[in-house]
């Protein structure tokens, strides 16, 4: 939404207006397509998807769980 904004790994994406609710849906679609992960309703949290660091941890945990199966 704001291509000229530098985003830090711990910046709150929604809070700072970097993404909005539609952006969250786009993010979910991207994660599902790019990393073949499914995001459950109870995983839609600020800890998991609120910052770049959180997204990285979440995707890593999901892909590690898939690899372990």
Secondary structure per residue as TSV (DSSP state, phi and psi in degrees):
chain	resnum	aa	ss	phi	psi
A	1	X	-	360.0	-33.4
A	2	X	-	-128.2	80.3
A	3	X	T	-63.3	-21.4
A	4	X	T	-95.5	13.1
A	5	X	-	-100.6	130.0
A	6	X	-	-79.4	129.9
A	7	X	-	-114.4	124.2
A	8	X	-	-83.1	159.3
A	9	X	T	-64.4	-22.1
A	10	X	T	-110.5	9.4
A	11	X	-	-69.9	135.6
A	12	X	-	-75.8	110.8
A	13	X	T	-64.7	-47.1
A	14	X	T	-71.3	-47.1
A	15	X	T	-58.4	-36.8
A	16	X	T	-92.8	4.6
A	17	X	T	73.5	18.7
A	18	X	S	-73.1	-38.7
A	19	X	S	-131.8	159.9
A	20	X	-	-119.0	-170.7
A	21	X	H	-60.9	-35.6
A	22	X	H	-68.6	-34.9
A	23	X	H	-64.0	-35.0
A	24	X	H	-63.0	-42.8
A	25	X	H	-62.8	-41.5
A	26	X	H	-62.3	-41.6
A	27	X	H	-60.8	-45.7
A	28	X	H	-60.1	-44.9
A	29	X	H	-61.0	-43.6
A	30	X	H	-60.7	-48.5
A	31	X	H	-60.8	-41.1
A	32	X	H	-65.7	-41.3
A	33	X	H	-76.3	-45.1
A	34	X	H	-73.8	-35.7
A	35	X	H	-117.3	1.2
A	36	X	-	54.6	42.7
A	37	X	-	-112.0	148.3
A	38	X	-	-108.2	132.3
A	39	X	-	-103.2	115.2
A	40	X	-	-78.0	156.9
A	41	X	G	-54.3	-40.9
A	42	X	G	-74.5	-5.9
A	43	X	G	-94.7	-5.4
A	44	X	-	-80.1	76.3
A	45	X	S	-124.4	161.7
A	46	X	H	-61.8	-36.7
A	47	X	H	-62.6	-39.8
A	48	X	H	-82.2	-37.3
A	49	X	H	-127.3	7.2
A	50	X	S	-84.4	-20.2
A	51	X	S	-138.6	164.1
A	52	X	H	-62.7	-39.1
A	53	X	H	-63.2	-43.8
A	54	X	H	-62.5	-42.0
A	55	X	H	-62.8	-43.4
A	56	X	H	-60.8	-45.7
A	57	X	H	-62.1	-44.0
A	58	X	H	-62.2	-49.3
A	59	X	H	-63.6	-41.6
A	60	X	H	-60.1	-45.9
A	61	X	H	-63.3	-42.4
A	62	X	H	-66.5	-43.9
A	63	X	H	-69.8	-34.3
A	64	X	H	-65.5	-38.6
A	65	X	H	-65.6	-39.0
A	66	X	H	-65.3	-43.6
A	67	X	H	-65.0	-30.6
A	68	X	H	-75.7	-20.7
A	69	X	-	-73.1	360.0
